Amino acid sequence: MLTLHRVRGVGPSEDVALGHAAAVDGTRFAAIGPYEELLAAYGERARVRDWGDGILTPGRFEPDAVALLESAYWPDPREADTLGTEPLTGPALAALDMTDTRWGASARRGVQRLLATGTTALAGPFTHPAVRTAVARSAIKVVTGPPAQLRLAPGARANFAIFAEGETCLATSIEGRLVFRRR
């Protein structure tokens, strides 16, 4: 599916091209350039997503993903009254009965929180089977070393995030598929 992402600008925060947009065809960027030019080239065939004043940037890489997902428990919202809403570590984690099912559910909630920050790649590998399964099902990329430069260029994988002013993540895309969208 061809999608045209209309934003205020495109690029890493230190080099934003204002007035630019991105056309995504399937899993890859088809084009990046001035919105009016992309609209003329793709508009009749593309679904247009208007992100207002958002800035489309390369997705984030999370180097501490193993610690965040295998050494912390992300409470279920139904546990907020007793466990709070922030990840539990150390003695608080040790006090919980952590079954494989609970680890998997925690990892899914942790991945969702990471996607909500614009994360599209995680440092791995993951050793806990339930965590590894949850991460694999999310489609988020796992790398064992520093990732290759995350690029915004025609032909590159459409792994990106869109941020509003104040660094609030509006959307995260992995290979052209929106995996997080703020409501």
OpenMM code with the backbone's topology and positions (N, CA, C; nanometers):
from openmm import Vec3, app, unit

residues = "MET LEU THR LEU HIS ARG VAL ARG GLY VAL GLY PRO SER GLU ASP VAL ALA LEU GLY HIS ALA ALA ALA VAL ASP GLY THR ARG PHE ALA ALA ILE GLY PRO TYR GLU GLU LEU LEU ALA ALA TYR GLY GLU ARG ALA ARG VAL ARG ASP TRP GLY ASP GLY ILE LEU THR PRO GLY ARG PHE GLU PRO ASP ALA VAL ALA LEU LEU GLU SER ALA TYR TRP PRO ASP PRO ARG GLU ALA ASP THR LEU GLY THR GLU PRO LEU THR GLY PRO ALA LEU ALA ALA LEU ASP MET THR ASP THR ARG TRP GLY ALA SER ALA ARG ARG GLY VAL GLN ARG LEU LEU ALA THR GLY THR THR ALA LEU ALA GLY PRO PHE THR HIS PRO ALA VAL ARG THR ALA VAL ALA ARG SER ALA ILE LYS VAL VAL THR GLY PRO PRO ALA GLN LEU ARG LEU ALA PRO GLY ALA ARG ALA ASN PHE ALA ILE PHE ALA GLU GLY GLU THR CYS LEU ALA THR SER ILE GLU GLY ARG LEU VAL PHE ARG ARG ARG".split()
positions = [
    Vec3(0.0842, -0.1180, 0.0000),
    Vec3(0.0000, 0.0000, 0.0000),
    Vec3(0.0887, 0.1244, 0.0000),
    Vec3(0.0542, 0.2194, -0.0798),
    Vec3(0.1284, 0.3447, -0.0907),
    Vec3(0.0681, 0.4465, 0.0063),
    Vec3(0.1518, 0.5025, 0.0905),
    Vec3(0.1075, 0.6010, 0.1894),
    Vec3(0.1959, 0.7237, 0.1824),
    Vec3(0.1340, 0.8400, 0.1837),
    Vec3(0.2068, 0.9671, 0.1857),
    Vec3(0.1908, 1.0264, 0.3251),
    Vec3(0.3039, 1.0435, 0.3944),
    Vec3(0.3028, 1.0974, 0.5307),
    Vec3(0.3334, 1.2466, 0.5233),
    Vec3(0.2295, 1.3269, 0.5487),
    Vec3(0.2445, 1.4726, 0.5477),
    Vec3(0.2811, 1.5170, 0.6892),
    Vec3(0.3935, 1.5849, 0.7014),
    Vec3(0.4456, 1.6319, 0.8298),
    Vec3(0.4987, 1.7735, 0.8114),
    Vec3(0.5404, 1.8349, 0.9199),
    Vec3(0.6016, 1.9672, 0.9110),
    Vec3(0.7400, 1.9589, 0.8499),
    Vec3(0.8095, 1.8462, 0.8737),
    Vec3(0.9436, 1.8291, 0.8204),
    Vec3(0.9911, 1.6866, 0.8356),
    Vec3(1.1001, 1.6554, 0.7650),
    Vec3(1.1579, 1.5212, 0.7662),
    Vec3(1.3060, 1.5319, 0.7960),
    Vec3(1.3550, 1.4432, 0.8817),
    Vec3(1.4985, 1.4356, 0.9058),
    Vec3(1.5322, 1.4226, 1.0520),
    Vec3(1.6576, 1.3894, 1.0788),
    Vec3(1.7020, 1.3868, 1.2183),
    Vec3(1.6898, 1.5265, 1.2780),
    Vec3(1.6746, 1.5340, 1.4089),
    Vec3(1.6460, 1.6618, 1.4746),
    Vec3(1.7467, 1.7721, 1.4420),
    Vec3(1.8703, 1.7361, 1.4123),
    Vec3(1.9701, 1.8389, 1.3822),
    Vec3(1.9677, 1.8835, 1.2358),
    Vec3(1.8871, 1.8179, 1.1518),
    Vec3(1.8881, 1.8491, 1.0087),
    Vec3(1.7501, 1.8250, 0.9467),
    Vec3(1.6467, 1.8934, 0.9981),
    Vec3(1.5102, 1.8731, 0.9504),
    Vec3(1.4870, 1.9546, 0.8233),
    Vec3(1.4339, 1.8889, 0.7203),
    Vec3(1.3962, 1.9565, 0.5964),
    Vec3(1.2488, 1.9946, 0.6097),
    Vec3(1.2232, 2.1215, 0.6394),
    Vec3(1.0862, 2.1683, 0.6581),
    Vec3(1.0101, 2.1639, 0.5257),
    Vec3(0.8815, 2.1310, 0.5336),
    Vec3(0.7978, 2.1236, 0.4146),
    Vec3(0.8096, 1.9926, 0.3392),
    Vec3(0.8958, 1.9043, 0.3864),
    Vec3(0.9131, 1.7750, 0.3209),
    Vec3(0.8140, 1.6730, 0.3773),
    Vec3(0.7963, 1.5651, 0.3026),
    Vec3(0.7081, 1.4550, 0.3401),
    Vec3(0.7752, 1.3257, 0.2974),
    Vec3(0.7121, 1.2134, 0.3295),
    Vec3(0.7664, 1.0833, 0.2906),
    Vec3(0.6569, 0.9988, 0.2266),
    Vec3(0.6918, 0.9369, 0.1146),
    Vec3(0.6032, 0.8405, 0.0494),
    Vec3(0.6572, 0.7015, 0.0811),
    Vec3(0.5698, 0.6148, 0.1317),
    Vec3(0.6082, 0.4788, 0.1680),
    Vec3(0.5290, 0.3830, 0.0804),
    Vec3(0.6020, 0.2937, 0.0150),
    Vec3(0.5393, 0.1914, -0.0684),
    Vec3(0.5744, 0.0549, -0.0100),
    Vec3(0.4778, -0.0074, 0.0539),
    Vec3(0.5022, -0.1355, 0.1186),
    Vec3(0.5929, -0.1187, 0.2382),
    Vec3(0.7095, -0.1830, 0.2337),
    Vec3(0.8014, -0.1823, 0.3478),
    Vec3(0.9125, -0.0775, 0.3363),
    Vec3(0.9148, -0.0042, 0.2251),
    Vec3(1.0282, 0.0867, 0.2001),
    Vec3(0.9818, 0.2267, 0.1629),
    Vec3(1.0737, 0.3219, 0.1825),
    Vec3(1.0477, 0.4579, 0.1384),
    Vec3(1.0521, 0.4608, -0.0143),
    Vec3(0.9492, 0.5179, -0.0756),
    Vec3(0.9480, 0.5367, -0.2206),
    Vec3(1.0145, 0.6687, -0.2557),
    Vec3(0.9891, 0.7710, -0.1737),
    Vec3(1.0465, 0.9034, -0.2000),
    Vec3(1.0366, 0.9887, -0.0746),
    Vec3(1.1272, 1.0840, -0.0664),
    Vec3(1.1239, 1.1857, 0.0381),
    Vec3(1.1529, 1.3168, -0.0311),
    Vec3(1.0702, 1.4152, -0.0049),
    Vec3(1.0906, 1.5436, -0.0708),
    Vec3(0.9796, 1.6396, -0.0360),
    Vec3(0.9766, 1.7533, -0.1058),
    Vec3(0.8731, 1.8529, -0.0786),
    Vec3(0.7328, 1.7917, -0.0929),
    Vec3(0.6467, 1.8223, 0.0029),
    Vec3(0.5138, 1.7621, 0.0063),
    Vec3(0.4379, 1.7827, -0.1244),
    Vec3(0.4375, 1.9033, -0.1769),
    Vec3(0.3606, 1.9318, -0.2988),
    Vec3(0.4083, 1.8460, -0.4156),
    Vec3(0.5400, 1.8233, -0.4260),
    Vec3(0.5931, 1.7380, -0.5333),
    Vec3(0.5500, 1.5924, -0.5147),
    Vec3(0.5547, 1.5435, -0.3915),
    Vec3(0.5137, 1.4059, -0.3658),
    Vec3(0.3631, 1.3896, -0.3864),
    Vec3(0.2861, 1.4896, -0.3488),
    Vec3(0.1419, 1.4838, -0.3693),
    Vec3(0.1103, 1.4766, -0.5186),
    Vec3(0.1813, 1.5552, -0.5996),
    Vec3(0.1601, 1.5523, -0.7451),
    Vec3(0.1987, 1.4161, -0.8026),
    Vec3(0.3056, 1.3573, -0.7516),
    Vec3(0.3546, 1.2298, -0.8052),
    Vec3(0.2753, 1.1091, -0.7551),
    Vec3(0.2308, 1.1117, -0.6300),
    Vec3(0.1714, 0.9930, -0.5691),
    Vec3(0.0271, 1.0120, -0.5208),
    Vec3(-0.0188, 1.1358, -0.5148),
    Vec3(-0.1458, 1.1671, -0.4498),
    Vec3(-0.2662, 1.0866, -0.4939),
    Vec3(-0.2797, 1.0610, -0.6242),
    Vec3(-0.3969, 0.9875, -0.6717),
    Vec3(-0.3948, 0.8411, -0.6294),
    Vec3(-0.2763, 0.7869, -0.6047),
    Vec3(-0.2638, 0.6449, -0.5696),
    Vec3(-0.2413, 0.6217, -0.4202),
    Vec3(-0.2071, 0.7268, -0.3469),
    Vec3(-0.1640, 0.7111, -0.2079),
    Vec3(-0.2716, 0.7487, -0.1070),
    Vec3(-0.2642, 0.6815, 0.0049),
    Vec3(-0.3409, 0.7230, 0.1215),
    Vec3(-0.2585, 0.8320, 0.1890),
    Vec3(-0.3191, 0.9464, 0.2160),
    Vec3(-0.2464, 1.0566, 0.2796),
    Vec3(-0.2754, 1.0549, 0.4292),
    Vec3(-0.1685, 1.0499, 0.5081),
    Vec3(-0.1787, 1.0620, 0.6543),
    Vec3(-0.1197, 1.1971, 0.6912),
    Vec3(-0.2003, 1.2814, 0.7502),
    Vec3(-0.1567, 1.4157, 0.7876),
    Vec3(-0.1241, 1.4167, 0.9363),
    Vec3(0.0038, 1.4373, 0.9678),
    Vec3(0.0508, 1.4365, 1.1060),
    Vec3(0.0699, 1.5785, 1.1596),
    Vec3(0.0094, 1.6760, 1.0950),
    Vec3(0.0139, 1.8142, 1.1432),
    Vec3(0.1554, 1.8675, 1.1549),
    Vec3(0.1900, 1.9143, 1.2734),
    Vec3(0.3222, 1.9729, 1.2970),
    Vec3(0.4287, 1.8693, 1.3322),
    Vec3(0.3996, 1.7414, 1.3125),
    Vec3(0.4950, 1.6365, 1.3456),
    Vec3(0.6201, 1.6405, 1.2588),
    Vec3(0.7274, 1.5871, 1.3132),
    Vec3(0.8543, 1.5735, 1.2415),
    Vec3(0.8815, 1.4243, 1.2247),
    Vec3(0.9025, 1.3799, 1.1010),
    Vec3(0.9320, 1.2402, 1.0721),
    Vec3(1.0828, 1.2206, 1.0841),
    Vec3(1.1228, 1.1293, 1.1714),
    Vec3(1.2647, 1.1059, 1.1992),
    Vec3(1.2968, 0.9576, 1.1869),
    Vec3(1.4262, 0.9231, 1.1788),
    Vec3(1.4604, 0.7802, 1.1869),
    Vec3(1.4119, 0.7246, 1.3210),
    Vec3(1.3776, 0.5971, 1.3243),
    Vec3(1.3357, 0.5349, 1.4491),
    Vec3(1.4499, 0.5315, 1.5498),
    Vec3(1.4143, 0.5188, 1.6778),
    Vec3(1.5130, 0.5119, 1.7864),
    Vec3(1.5695, 0.3710, 1.7998),
    Vec3(1.6910, 0.3623, 1.8465),
    Vec3(1.7558, 0.2367, 1.8828),
    Vec3(1.7654, 0.2335, 2.0343),
    Vec3(1.7217, 0.1231, 2.0974),
    Vec3(1.7278, 0.1099, 2.2435),
    Vec3(1.8401, 0.0145, 2.2818),
    Vec3(1.9548, 0.0692, 2.3284),
    Vec3(2.0680, -0.0161, 2.3634),
    Vec3(2.0483, -0.0956, 2.4925),
    Vec3(1.9562, -0.0533, 2.5807),
    Vec3(1.9338, -0.1202, 2.7088),
    Vec3(1.8126, -0.2128, 2.7071),
    Vec3(1.7741, -0.2600, 2.5899),
    Vec3(1.6520, -0.3400, 2.5767),
    Vec3(1.6547, -0.4679, 2.6596),
    Vec3(1.7683, -0.5362, 2.6661),
    Vec3(1.7741, -0.6611, 2.7428),
    Vec3(1.7426, -0.6327, 2.8898),
    Vec3(1.8019, -0.5315, 2.9473),
    Vec3(1.7742, -0.4975, 3.0872),
    Vec3(1.6287, -0.4540, 3.1047),
    Vec3(1.5770, -0.3770, 3.0112),
    Vec3(1.4399, -0.3276, 3.0232),
    Vec3(1.3357, -0.4393, 3.0132),
    Vec3(1.3663, -0.5437, 2.9364),
    Vec3(1.2665, -0.6481, 2.9140),
    Vec3(1.2919, -0.7775, 2.9905),
    Vec3(1.4186, -0.8045, 3.0275),
    Vec3(1.4490, -0.9290, 3.0989),
    Vec3(1.4834, -0.9087, 3.2461),
    Vec3(1.5005, -0.7844, 3.2882),
    Vec3(1.5345, -0.7573, 3.4285),
    Vec3(1.4381, -0.6583, 3.4925),
    Vec3(1.3221, -0.6433, 3.4307),
    Vec3(1.2209, -0.5527, 3.4852),
    Vec3(1.0836, -0.6120, 3.4552),
    Vec3(0.9906, -0.5861, 3.5459),
    Vec3(0.8524, -0.6287, 3.5255),
    Vec3(0.7683, -0.5054, 3.4966),
    Vec3(0.7000, -0.5085, 3.3828),
    Vec3(0.6113, -0.3996, 3.3412),
    Vec3(0.4696, -0.4370, 3.3872),
    Vec3(0.4200, -0.3719, 3.4934),
    Vec3(0.2907, -0.4111, 3.5502),
    Vec3(0.1745, -0.3968, 3.4522),
    Vec3(0.0800, -0.4871, 3.4671),
    Vec3(-0.0457, -0.4807, 3.3945),
    Vec3(-0.1239, -0.3625, 3.4526),
    Vec3(-0.1972, -0.2869, 3.3714),
    Vec3(-0.2754, -0.1750, 3.4261),
    Vec3(-0.3706, -0.2176, 3.5382),
    Vec3(-0.4152, -0.3429, 3.5353),
    Vec3(-0.5040, -0.3919, 3.6418),
    Vec3(-0.4301, -0.4107, 3.7732),
    Vec3(-0.2970, -0.4076, 3.7698),
    Vec3(-0.2156, -0.4210, 3.8915),
    Vec3(-0.1695, -0.2858, 3.9455),
    Vec3(-0.2116, -0.1775, 3.8820),
    Vec3(-0.1621, -0.0442, 3.9182),
    Vec3(-0.1858, -0.0082, 4.0644),
    Vec3(-0.2982, -0.0505, 4.1193),
    Vec3(-0.3273, -0.0185, 4.2595),
    Vec3(-0.2260, -0.0792, 4.3551),
    Vec3(-0.1770, -0.1989, 4.3227),
    Vec3(-0.0838, -0.2664, 4.4128),
    Vec3(0.0620, -0.2524, 4.3708),
    Vec3(0.0889, -0.2493, 4.2390),
    Vec3(0.2278, -0.2469, 4.1911),
    Vec3(0.2706, -0.1137, 4.1301),
    Vec3(0.1762, -0.0247, 4.1064),
    Vec3(0.2100, 0.1013, 4.0410),
    Vec3(0.2107, 0.0836, 3.8892),
    Vec3(0.2634, 0.1829, 3.8197),
    Vec3(0.2624, 0.1797, 3.6733),
    Vec3(0.4017, 0.1753, 3.6119),
    Vec3(0.5033, 0.1924, 3.6927),
    Vec3(0.6406, 0.1927, 3.6418),
    Vec3(0.7034, 0.0546, 3.6544),
    Vec3(0.8030, 0.0243, 3.5709),
    Vec3(0.8673, -0.1086, 3.5765),
    Vec3(0.9265, -0.1369, 3.7147),
    Vec3(0.9163, -0.2627, 3.7554),
    Vec3(0.9707, -0.3064, 3.8840),
    Vec3(1.1014, -0.3809, 3.8610),
    Vec3(1.2012, -0.3510, 3.9437),
    Vec3(1.3316, -0.4169, 3.9355),
    Vec3(1.3776, -0.4508, 4.0766),
    Vec3(1.4926, -0.5144, 4.0878),
    Vec3(1.5547, -0.5424, 4.2173),
    Vec3(1.4639, -0.6201, 4.3105),
    Vec3(1.4584, -0.5802, 4.4387),
    Vec3(1.3788, -0.6532, 4.5382),
    Vec3(1.2300, -0.6595, 4.5034),
    Vec3(1.1758, -0.5539, 4.4422),
    Vec3(1.0338, -0.5545, 4.4053),
    Vec3(1.0066, -0.6622, 4.3004),
    Vec3(1.0983, -0.6788, 4.2072),
    Vec3(1.0855, -0.7838, 4.1055),
    Vec3(1.1030, -0.9215, 4.1693),
    Vec3(1.2018, -0.9343, 4.2571),
    Vec3(1.2294, -1.0630, 4.3221),
    Vec3(1.1106, -1.1111, 4.4053),
    Vec3(1.0280, -1.0196, 4.4544),
    Vec3(0.9133, -1.0561, 4.5375),
    Vec3(0.7963, -1.1107, 4.4558),
    Vec3(0.8021, -1.0969, 4.3242),
    Vec3(0.6921, -1.1430, 4.2387),
    Vec3(0.7115, -1.2883, 4.1982),
    Vec3(0.6011, -1.3563, 4.1743),
    Vec3(0.6045, -1.4925, 4.1218),
    Vec3(0.6092, -1.4804, 3.9697),
    Vec3(0.7306, -1.4860, 3.9126),
    Vec3(0.7483, -1.4616, 3.7695),
    Vec3(0.7475, -1.5924, 3.6906),
    Vec3(0.6283, -1.6290, 3.6426),
    Vec3(0.6142, -1.7452, 3.5558),
    Vec3(0.6495, -1.7040, 3.4128),
    Vec3(0.6644, -1.8028, 3.3242),
    Vec3(0.6907, -1.7709, 3.1839),
    Vec3(0.5781, -1.6863, 3.1251),
    Vec3(0.4561, -1.7166, 3.1610),
    Vec3(0.3417, -1.6400, 3.1115),
    Vec3(0.3510, -1.4942, 3.1549),
    Vec3(0.3864, -1.4739, 3.2807),
    Vec3(0.3966, -1.3371, 3.3321),
    Vec3(0.5121, -1.2622, 3.2662),
    Vec3(0.6264, -1.3310, 3.2416),
    Vec3(0.7387, -1.2680, 3.1727),
    Vec3(0.6990, -1.2254, 3.0317),
    Vec3(0.6274, -1.3137, 2.9618),
    Vec3(0.5851, -1.2813, 2.8255),
    Vec3(0.4921, -1.1613, 2.8210),
    Vec3(0.3959, -1.1569, 2.9115),
    Vec3(0.3022, -1.0444, 2.9173),
    Vec3(0.3752, -0.9154, 2.9528),
    Vec3(0.4691, -0.9239, 3.0461),
    Vec3(0.5483, -0.8071, 3.0833),
    Vec3(0.6284, -0.7562, 2.9638),
    Vec3(0.6899, -0.8479, 2.8906),
    Vec3(0.7699, -0.8080, 2.7740),
    Vec3(0.6824, -0.7422, 2.6681),
    Vec3(0.5626, -0.7932, 2.6457),
    Vec3(0.4721, -0.7309, 2.5474),
    Vec3(0.4383, -0.5881, 2.5884),
    Vec3(0.4121, -0.5669, 2.7185),
    Vec3(0.3821, -0.4311, 2.7652),
    Vec3(0.5056, -0.3422, 2.7549),
    Vec3(0.6228, -0.3975, 2.7845),
    Vec3(0.7467, -0.3208, 2.7718),
    Vec3(0.7744, -0.2807, 2.6284),
    Vec3(0.7535, -0.3734, 2.5353),
    Vec3(0.7734, -0.3425, 2.3927),
    Vec3(0.6753, -0.2330, 2.3503),
    Vec3(0.5521, -0.2412, 2.3956),
    Vec3(0.4543, -0.1369, 2.3614),
    Vec3(0.4995, -0.0003, 2.4120),
    Vec3(0.5553, 0.0030, 2.5316),
    Vec3(0.6063, 0.1307, 2.5845),
    Vec3(0.7233, 0.1817, 2.5002),
    Vec3(0.8102, 0.0904, 2.4552),
    Vec3(0.9232, 0.1306, 2.3712),
    Vec3(0.8750, 0.1809, 2.2354),
    Vec3(0.7779, 0.1129, 2.1762),
    Vec3(0.7223, 0.1600, 2.0492),
    Vec3(0.6620, 0.2995, 2.0656),
    Vec3(0.6055, 0.3276, 2.1813),
    Vec3(0.5451, 0.4578, 2.2081),
    Vec3(0.6493, 0.5686, 2.2230),
    Vec3(0.7771, 0.5320, 2.2265),
    Vec3(0.8845, 0.6316, 2.2308),
    Vec3(0.9545, 0.6443, 2.0953),
    Vec3(0.9030, 0.5750, 1.9929),
    Vec3(0.9626, 0.5823, 1.8603),
    Vec3(1.0708, 0.4794, 1.8359),
    Vec3(1.0801, 0.3786, 1.9208),
    Vec3(1.1844, 0.2763, 1.9078),
    Vec3(1.1492, 0.1796, 1.7952),
    Vec3(1.2457, 0.1564, 1.7049),
    Vec3(1.2262, 0.0618, 1.5949),
    Vec3(1.3328, -0.0473, 1.5940),
    Vec3(1.4319, -0.0383, 1.6823),
    Vec3(1.5371, -0.1406, 1.6897),
    Vec3(1.5822, -0.1555, 1.8345),
    Vec3(1.6098, -0.2804, 1.8728),
    Vec3(1.6533, -0.3123, 2.0088),
    Vec3(1.7874, -0.3834, 2.0054),
    Vec3(1.8700, -0.3589, 2.1071),
    Vec3(1.9929, -0.4370, 2.1243),
    Vec3(1.9539, -0.5706, 2.1857),
    Vec3(2.0115, -0.6769, 2.1376),
    Vec3(1.9852, -0.8109, 2.1892),
    Vec3(2.1181, -0.8788, 2.2128),
    Vec3(2.1205, -1.0075, 2.2273),
    Vec3(2.0087, -1.0996, 2.2127),
    Vec3(1.9330, -1.1156, 2.3438),
    Vec3(1.8127, -1.1712, 2.3317),
    Vec3(1.7299, -1.1994, 2.4479),
    Vec3(1.7428, -1.3473, 2.4808),
    Vec3(1.7607, -1.3800, 2.6093),
    Vec3(1.7833, -1.5187, 2.6487),
    Vec3(1.6598, -1.5852, 2.7085),
    Vec3(1.5695, -1.5078, 2.7660),
    Vec3(1.4493, -1.5651, 2.8265),
    Vec3(1.3517, -1.6000, 2.7135),
    Vec3(1.3125, -1.7275, 2.7008),
    Vec3(1.2266, -1.7689, 2.5889),
    Vec3(1.0971, -1.6886, 2.5757),
    Vec3(1.0287, -1.6597, 2.6854),
    Vec3(0.9018, -1.5861, 2.6774),
    Vec3(0.9246, -1.4425, 2.6305),
    Vec3(1.0346, -1.3825, 2.6725),
    Vec3(1.0673, -1.2471, 2.6288),
    Vec3(1.1051, -1.2498, 2.4809),
    Vec3(1.1879, -1.3464, 2.4429),
    Vec3(1.2300, -1.3594, 2.3028),
    Vec3(1.1082, -1.3747, 2.2112),
    Vec3(1.0107, -1.4557, 2.2517),
    Vec3(0.8892, -1.4752, 2.1726),
    Vec3(0.8091, -1.3459, 2.1615),
    Vec3(0.7922, -1.2748, 2.2718),
    Vec3(0.7167, -1.1491, 2.2702),
    Vec3(0.7828, -1.0470, 2.1788),
    Vec3(0.9143, -1.0384, 2.1843),
    Vec3(0.9870, -0.9435, 2.0993),
    Vec3(0.9742, -0.9841, 1.9524),
    Vec3(0.9884, -1.1125, 1.9232),
    Vec3(0.9791, -1.1605, 1.7846),
    Vec3(0.8410, -1.1318, 1.7267),
    Vec3(0.7375, -1.1493, 1.8041),
    Vec3(0.6011, -1.1251, 1.7552),
    Vec3(0.5738, -0.9772, 1.7305),
    Vec3(0.6511, -0.8899, 1.7916),
    Vec3(0.6286, -0.7463, 1.7762),
    Vec3(0.6798, -0.6928, 1.6429),
    Vec3(0.7662, -0.7669, 1.5753),
    Vec3(0.8290, -0.7273, 1.4485),
    Vec3(0.9381, -0.6214, 1.4668),
    Vec3(0.9675, -0.5826, 1.5902),
    Vec3(1.0736, -0.4858, 1.6138),
    Vec3(1.2072, -0.5536, 1.5840),
    Vec3(1.2976, -0.4817, 1.5233),
    Vec3(1.4258, -0.5391, 1.4828),
    Vec3(1.5183, -0.5541, 1.6038),
    Vec3(1.5811, -0.6713, 1.6150),
    Vec3(1.6781, -0.6968, 1.7212),
    Vec3(1.8153, -0.7078, 1.6572),
    Vec3(1.9105, -0.6314, 1.7085),
    Vec3(2.0473, -0.6349, 1.6571),
    Vec3(2.1414, -0.6700, 1.7709),
    Vec3(2.2523, -0.7338, 1.7377),
    Vec3(2.3462, -0.7748, 1.8420),
    Vec3(2.4635, -0.6788, 1.8558),
    Vec3(2.4731, -0.5835, 1.7693),
    Vec3(2.5770, -0.4817, 1.7776),
    Vec3(2.5145, -0.3477, 1.7456),
    Vec3(2.5959, -0.2449, 1.7369),
    Vec3(2.5388, -0.1149, 1.7002),
    Vec3(2.4693, -0.1260, 1.5640),
    Vec3(2.3480, -0.0699, 1.5521),
    Vec3(2.2759, -0.0841, 1.4262),
    Vec3(2.3396, -0.0007, 1.3163),
    Vec3(2.3146, -0.0426, 1.1939),
    Vec3(2.3562, 0.0389, 1.0802),
    Vec3(2.2814, 0.1714, 1.0908),
    Vec3(2.3351, 0.2721, 1.0298),
    Vec3(2.2709, 0.4037, 1.0312),
    Vec3(2.1245, 0.3893, 0.9898),
    Vec3(2.0332, 0.4361, 1.0733),
    Vec3(1.8918, 0.4354, 1.0384),
    Vec3(1.8700, 0.5509, 0.9412),
    Vec3(1.8292, 0.5174, 0.8187),
    Vec3(1.8246, 0.6174, 0.7123),
    Vec3(1.6826, 0.6521, 0.6707),
    Vec3(1.6681, 0.7753, 0.6277),
    Vec3(1.5462, 0.8223, 0.5641),
    Vec3(1.5829, 0.8513, 0.4198),
    Vec3(1.5674, 0.7516, 0.3341),
    Vec3(1.6072, 0.7665, 0.1944),
    Vec3(1.5265, 0.6712, 0.1075),
    Vec3(1.5015, 0.7074, -0.0179),
    Vec3(1.4310, 0.6150, -0.1073),
    Vec3(1.5013, 0.4793, -0.1102),
    Vec3(1.4213, 0.3743, -0.0987),
    Vec3(1.4740, 0.2382, -0.0993),
    Vec3(1.5063, 0.1836, 0.0383),
    Vec3(1.5244, 0.2711, 0.1374),
    Vec3(1.5545, 0.2259, 0.2740),
    Vec3(1.4271, 0.1712, 0.3381),
    Vec3(1.4453, 0.0822, 0.4358),
    Vec3(1.3300, 0.0309, 0.5098),
    Vec3(1.2577, 0.1475, 0.5768),
    Vec3(1.1265, 0.1432, 0.5737),
    Vec3(1.0446, 0.2509, 0.6308),
    Vec3(1.0279, 0.2302, 0.7811),
    Vec3(1.1391, 0.2438, 0.8532),
    Vec3(1.1411, 0.2378, 0.9997),
    Vec3(1.1588, 0.3806, 1.0482),
    Vec3(1.0520, 0.4373, 1.1023),
    Vec3(1.0591, 0.5780, 1.1407),
    Vec3(0.9633, 0.6069, 1.2549),
    Vec3(0.9789, 0.7267, 1.3088),
    Vec3(0.8885, 0.7759, 1.4128),
    Vec3(0.8494, 0.9181, 1.3761),
    Vec3(0.7357, 0.9597, 1.4251),
    Vec3(0.6900, 1.0962, 1.4045),
    Vec3(0.6695, 1.1567, 1.5421),
    Vec3(0.7345, 1.2714, 1.5623),
    Vec3(0.7304, 1.3374, 1.6924),
    Vec3(0.6665, 1.4748, 1.6822),
    Vec3(0.5866, 1.5086, 1.7825),
    Vec3(0.5317, 1.6424, 1.7967),
    Vec3(0.6328, 1.7263, 1.8725),
    Vec3(0.6066, 1.8558, 1.8790),
    Vec3(0.6930, 1.9401, 1.9617),
    Vec3(0.6893, 1.8885, 2.1041),
    Vec3(0.8006, 1.8989, 2.1736),
    Vec3(0.8100, 1.8463, 2.3089),
    Vec3(0.8478, 1.7001, 2.3104),
    Vec3(0.8813, 1.6448, 2.1940),
    Vec3(0.9286, 1.5068, 2.1804),
    Vec3(0.8241, 1.4011, 2.2125),
    Vec3(0.6962, 1.4336, 2.2007),
    Vec3(0.5908, 1.3333, 2.2164),
    Vec3(0.5816, 1.2532, 2.0875),
    Vec3(0.5918, 1.1213, 2.0983),
    Vec3(0.5840, 1.0356, 1.9805),
    Vec3(0.4385, 1.0243, 1.9360),
    Vec3(0.4120, 1.0604, 1.8104),
    Vec3(0.2779, 1.0493, 1.7541),
    Vec3(0.2556, 0.9138, 1.6885),
    Vec3(0.3629, 0.8595, 1.6278),
    Vec3(0.3497, 0.7320, 1.5560),
    Vec3(0.4861, 0.6683, 1.5397),
    Vec3(0.4858, 0.5354, 1.5313),
    Vec3(0.6069, 0.4580, 1.5040),
    Vec3(0.5730, 0.3596, 1.3930),
    Vec3(0.6617, 0.3499, 1.2944),
    Vec3(0.6421, 0.2596, 1.1814),
    Vec3(0.7604, 0.1645, 1.1717),
    Vec3(0.7310, 0.0371, 1.1538),
    Vec3(0.8338, -0.0628, 1.1274),
    Vec3(0.8015, -0.1233, 0.9919),
    Vec3(0.8947, -0.1066, 0.8989),
    Vec3(0.8794, -0.1540, 0.7613),
    Vec3(0.7456, -0.1119, 0.7024),
    Vec3(0.7122, 0.0166, 0.7207),
    Vec3(0.5939, 0.0740, 0.6594),
    Vec3(0.4633, 0.0485, 0.7307),
    Vec3(0.4653, -0.0294, 0.8374),
    Vec3(0.3429, -0.0616, 0.9103),
    Vec3(0.3401, 0.0169, 1.0404),
    Vec3(0.2325, 0.0925, 1.0627),
    Vec3(0.2201, 0.1653, 1.1888),
    Vec3(0.2006, 0.0654, 1.3019),
    Vec3(0.2966, 0.0640, 1.3943),
    Vec3(0.2898, -0.0266, 1.5081),
    Vec3(0.2546, 0.0478, 1.6369),
    Vec3(0.2554, 0.1808, 1.6288),
    Vec3(0.2100, 0.2628, 1.7404),
    Vec3(0.1530, 0.3916, 1.6824),
    Vec3(0.0395, 0.4329, 1.7361),
    Vec3(-0.0182, 0.5627, 1.7001),
    Vec3(-0.0856, 0.6206, 1.8227),
    Vec3(-0.0416, 0.7404, 1.8602),
    Vec3(-0.1017, 0.8070, 1.9756),
    Vec3(-0.2431, 0.8512, 1.9388),
    Vec3(-0.3332, 0.8286, 2.0281),
    Vec3(-0.4736, 0.8660, 2.0019),
    Vec3(-0.5058, 0.9990, 2.0619),
] * unit.nanometer
topology = app.Topology()
chain = topology.addChain("A")
for resn in residues:
    res = topology.addResidue(resn, chain)
    for name in ("N", "CA", "C"):
        topology.addAtom(name, app.Element.getBySymbol(name[0]), res)
